[in-house]
Amino acid sequence: MNHDKPKPEPGEDPIRHHVFDGIAEYDRRLPNWWLMTLYAGIIFAILYWMVTQHFARSNDETRLAAEMQRIEAEKIASSATALDDATLWKMSRNPVFVDAGRATFQSTCASCHNAALTGGIGPSLVDAAWVHGGAPGDVLKVVTEGVAAKGMPNWGPVLGGKKVSEVVAFILSKHAAP
């Protein structure tokens, strides 16, 4: 085994000082395009990490909490064949139902009950005294069937059961559960 360093020809790149199994390496610098790609990749990785981990508006904990609330909402929705008072109270404590109900309330109910639920043409929905009963089932019945004598339309056929229950959850979210 010959470990002598081979001599480069004139005009060739120098050969490194070590030889292994008769193989010698050229002592060349990496091409600039390759180095620029490497450095750009490193800079991109650092910037990406900073943006996603430090400057993001939400972190892993908030995303996890939101996902858990969404999963809980799906569980409640799939297990609720009949909407009883306990289920409606659970829905009123889940932000997924409350946010969906808020959007529907703003578009259909706020013209009479005010966006803050304080009343206007219709009665206030945030006080303790309710005209037609304050239990969740009573509220669901009033929203679904309406009260023709008071000018409250029946929203059940217009909105459907899911949106009606979300609106009721939004209204109940402004009250303390028993």
C-alpha positions as CSV (number, residue, x, y, z in Angstrom):
1,M,0.0,0.0,0.0
2,N,1.5,3.2,-1.1
3,H,0.6,6.2,1.0
4,D,2.6,8.7,-0.8
5,K,1.0,11.8,-2.0
6,P,0.7,11.9,-5.8
7,K,2.1,15.0,-7.4
8,P,-0.4,17.1,-9.4
9,E,0.3,17.9,-13.0
10,P,1.0,21.5,-13.8
11,G,-2.3,23.5,-14.2
12,E,-4.3,20.9,-12.1
13,D,-5.9,21.6,-8.7
14,P,-3.7,20.6,-5.7
15,I,-4.4,17.2,-4.1
16,R,-5.2,16.9,-0.3
17,H,-2.6,15.6,2.0
18,H,-4.3,12.3,2.8
19,V,-4.7,9.2,0.6
20,F,-7.0,6.4,1.5
21,D,-6.9,3.0,-0.3
22,G,-5.0,4.7,-3.1
23,I,-7.7,7.4,-3.6
24,A,-6.6,11.0,-3.4
25,E,-8.9,14.0,-3.2
26,Y,-8.6,17.3,-4.9
27,D,-8.3,20.3,-2.6
28,R,-11.0,22.3,-4.3
29,R,-13.3,25.0,-2.9
30,L,-17.0,24.4,-3.3
31,P,-18.6,26.3,-6.1
32,N,-20.2,29.6,-5.2
33,W,-23.6,28.7,-6.4
34,W,-23.6,25.7,-4.1
35,L,-22.4,27.8,-1.1
36,M,-25.1,30.5,-1.9
37,T,-27.8,27.7,-1.9
38,L,-26.5,26.4,1.4
39,Y,-26.5,29.9,3.0
40,A,-29.9,30.8,1.6
41,G,-31.3,27.5,3.0
42,I,-29.9,28.3,6.4
43,I,-31.3,31.8,6.4
44,F,-34.7,30.6,5.2
45,A,-34.8,28.0,8.0
46,I,-34.0,30.6,10.6
47,L,-36.6,33.0,9.3
48,Y,-39.2,30.3,8.9
49,W,-38.6,29.2,12.5
50,M,-38.8,32.7,13.8
51,V,-42.1,33.5,11.9
52,T,-43.8,30.3,12.9
53,Q,-42.7,30.0,16.5
54,H,-42.1,33.6,17.7
55,F,-44.1,36.0,15.6
56,A,-47.2,33.9,15.0
57,R,-50.4,35.1,16.5
58,S,-51.3,31.7,17.8
59,N,-49.1,29.1,19.3
60,D,-49.4,25.4,19.6
61,E,-51.4,25.6,22.9
62,T,-54.1,27.9,21.4
63,R,-54.3,25.8,18.2
64,L,-54.7,22.7,20.3
65,A,-57.4,24.3,22.5
66,A,-59.3,25.4,19.4
67,E,-59.1,21.9,17.9
68,M,-60.2,20.3,21.1
69,Q,-63.2,22.7,21.2
70,R,-64.1,21.7,17.7
71,I,-63.8,18.0,18.5
72,E,-66.0,18.6,21.6
73,A,-68.5,20.4,19.4
74,E,-68.7,17.5,17.0
75,K,-69.2,15.1,19.9
76,I,-72.0,17.2,21.3
77,A,-73.6,17.6,17.8
78,S,-73.4,13.9,17.0
79,S,-74.7,12.6,20.4
80,A,-77.5,15.1,20.6
81,T,-80.5,13.4,19.1
82,A,-82.9,15.4,21.2
83,L,-81.9,18.8,22.3
84,D,-82.5,18.8,26.1
85,D,-81.6,21.6,28.5
86,A,-78.3,20.0,29.5
87,T,-77.2,19.6,25.9
88,L,-78.1,23.2,25.1
89,W,-76.1,24.4,28.2
90,K,-73.1,22.4,27.0
91,M,-73.4,24.0,23.6
92,S,-73.6,27.4,25.1
93,R,-70.2,26.8,26.8
94,N,-68.5,25.7,23.5
95,P,-67.0,28.6,21.4
96,V,-67.6,26.7,18.2
97,F,-71.4,26.8,18.7
98,V,-71.4,30.3,20.2
99,D,-69.4,31.8,17.3
100,A,-71.6,30.1,14.7
101,G,-74.7,31.3,16.6
102,R,-73.4,34.8,16.9
103,A,-73.0,35.0,13.1
104,T,-76.6,33.8,12.6
105,F,-77.9,36.0,15.3
106,Q,-76.2,39.1,13.8
107,S,-77.7,38.4,10.4
108,T,-81.3,37.4,11.4
109,C,-82.1,38.4,15.0
110,A,-80.1,41.6,15.7
111,S,-82.5,43.8,13.8
112,C,-85.2,43.2,16.5
113,H,-83.2,42.2,19.5
114,N,-80.1,44.4,19.0
115,A,-76.6,43.2,18.4
116,A,-75.9,43.3,22.1
117,L,-79.1,41.3,22.9
118,T,-80.4,44.3,24.9
119,G,-83.7,44.6,23.0
120,G,-85.3,47.0,20.7
121,I,-88.4,45.9,18.8
122,G,-88.1,42.6,20.5
123,P,-87.4,42.0,24.2
124,S,-84.0,42.0,25.9
125,L,-82.3,38.6,25.9
126,V,-79.7,39.3,28.6
127,D,-82.0,40.1,31.5
128,A,-83.2,37.6,34.1
129,A,-87.0,38.0,33.3
130,W,-88.1,36.1,30.2
131,V,-91.6,36.6,28.7
132,H,-91.9,33.0,27.4
133,G,-89.7,31.1,29.8
134,G,-86.0,31.2,30.3
135,A,-85.2,27.5,30.3
136,P,-83.1,26.4,27.3
137,G,-85.9,24.3,26.0
138,D,-88.3,27.3,26.2
139,V,-85.9,29.5,24.3
140,L,-85.4,26.8,21.6
141,K,-89.2,26.5,21.2
142,V,-89.7,30.2,20.9
143,V,-86.9,30.5,18.3
144,T,-88.2,27.5,16.3
145,E,-91.9,28.1,16.5
146,G,-92.0,31.9,17.0
147,V,-94.7,33.9,18.8
148,A,-97.1,35.2,16.2
149,A,-99.0,37.4,18.8
150,K,-95.8,39.3,19.6
151,G,-94.4,39.5,16.1
152,M,-91.7,36.9,16.5
153,P,-91.4,34.8,13.3
154,N,-90.9,31.1,13.4
155,W,-87.2,30.7,12.4
156,G,-87.2,26.8,12.5
157,P,-88.2,26.3,8.8
158,V,-86.0,29.2,7.7
159,L,-82.8,28.4,9.5
160,G,-83.0,24.7,10.2
161,G,-82.4,22.9,13.5
162,K,-78.7,23.2,13.5
163,K,-78.6,27.0,13.1
164,V,-81.5,27.4,15.6
165,S,-79.6,25.4,18.2
166,E,-76.5,27.5,17.6
167,V,-78.5,30.8,18.0
168,V,-79.9,29.4,21.3
169,A,-76.4,28.5,22.4
170,F,-75.3,32.0,21.6
171,I,-78.1,33.5,23.6
172,L,-77.5,31.1,26.6
173,S,-73.8,31.9,26.5
174,K,-74.7,35.4,27.9
175,H,-76.3,33.7,31.0
176,A,-75.0,31.7,33.9
177,A,-75.7,27.9,33.7
178,P,-77.7,26.6,36.6
